[in-house]
């Protein structure tokens, strides 16, 4: 497969969206506040039936001056292909040395990209880095609960070896060259595509994944979130502790 040189220092932020029009502005504003200056956005809309694309266009008009020197790519898929297909499409289009995942109903801490790039620069052995996160329901001013299922260091490999999961996919930043080597997400396990991708990355090179213990991501809990479709309310509550 022919690969093209990646842009040094550039973070390609891949936002996947399906019918999250009510939350998209908060998500995009969070990216605009990032302290790390060198980023592009690739927003893959998985054939939304709400006004998601209209909301994106309005946001682009309001912020056109701040985005004048940046790449913002909107990719409206002609039919719904599911999360795995949408995120892999975004990863494929990413030009950056680094690729950051972002769910369209969540918000990134303003130092997220800077902290993750700095971590990867200092740890050439690590190819994927996630962070801890807090759960909120309506806005970031309300009380939030910290995730208790994230693991660190050697524990990560042990958890996945036993079929567990301890890396929040929405928080990850990976080196683009890892995607070039192993590819993206598959659709073999519907609802667990994020787990399968992390497990595949671990197999490519053991111990190449880390988590930053600090909260650098805010996970929105709401009735229409994708996770509830597969894991239910009780599972989501356990993950939020």
Secondary structure, 3 states (H helix, E strand, C coil): CCCCCCEEEEEEEEEEECCCHHHHHHHHHHHHCCCCCCEEEEEEECCCCCCHHHHHHHHHHHCCCCCCCCCEEEEECCCCCHHHHHHHHHHHHCCEEEEEEEECCCEECCCHHHHHHHHHHHCCCCCEEEEEEEEECCCCCCCCEECCCCCCCHHHHHHHHCCCCCCCHHHCEEEHHHHHHHCCCCCCCCCCHHHHHHHHHHHHCCCCEEEEEEEEEEEECCCCCHHHHHHHHHHHHHHHC
